[in-house]
């Protein structure tokens, strides 16, 4: 069973309560994260990826690092296009 808990710091967290379907005994409870209903290990991995355990600095660093693949892809496309244009011009001059 999943419950919204106002005591949790982030709205993407839910309280998960595990119930034995045979005896209806509560066997445990954990905080889960996100829309995928991830449990603690996945939450820990997600937080480490998001913040690198460095707080606000880690979050900003992570965001900047995530923006580089787009820049590199555009730069690669530009280099490819320049080489294609230069190759096309030299092929017609022979």
N, C-alpha and C positions, 0 to 999 in steps of 0.2 A: 504494500500500500504506500502511496506517495501523498505527502501532505505539504502544504505551504506553511512555512514557519516564519512569522514576522521577526523572530529573534535572529535569524540568519542575516548576515551582512549584505548579501547580494540577492537580487530577485531571481537570478538564474539557478539558485540552489534550492533543493527540496529535501525534506526529511523522508527517508525511506525506512519503513518498518517491515520486517520480514515475519510472516505468519506461517506456521505449519498448517497446511490445509486439512490435515486429518484431525488434529487435536485443537486447532485454532489457538495454539500457544504462540506467543510472541517469542521468536528465536533470536532477534537482534534488531538493531537500528543503526543506520548510517546516514550521513549527508551525501546526497548525490548531486551531480552538476549537469546543467545544460539540457537541451531538448532530447538528447540521446539517452537520457537517464543514466549517465555514467556514474559508476561507484568510485570509491576513494582512490584506487590506483590510477584510473583514467583521469580523475580530477587532478591528482598530483602531477601527472604528465602534462595535462593541459595548462595548469598554472605555471609549470616550469617553462613551457614553451612560450607562454604569453609574457611572463615577467622576468624570467631568468633568475629568480630569487633575489633580485636587486631592487625591488620596489618600483617607484616611479621612474628612476633612471633606466632600469631594465626594460620597462614597458616602452619607453621612448626609443631605446636602442633597438628593441625588437621591431618596432614599427618602421624605423629607418632601414633596418636590414631587409625587411619584407618588401620595401619599395625598389630595391636594386635590381631584381630580375627583370622588371619591366624596362628599366633604363638600359640594361645590358642587351635585351632583345631588340630595342629600337636602334641602339648603336650597331649591333650586328647586322640588322637589316640595311642600315645606311651604308656600312662597309661593303656588303654584298652588292647593293645597288651601284655604288661607285665603281667597283671592280667590273661589274657587268657592263656598265656604260663604257669604261675604258677598253675592255676586251672587244666590245661591239665596234668601237671606232677603229681599232687597230686591225680588225679582221677585214674591214672593207677597204683599208688603205693598201693591202698587199697586192 
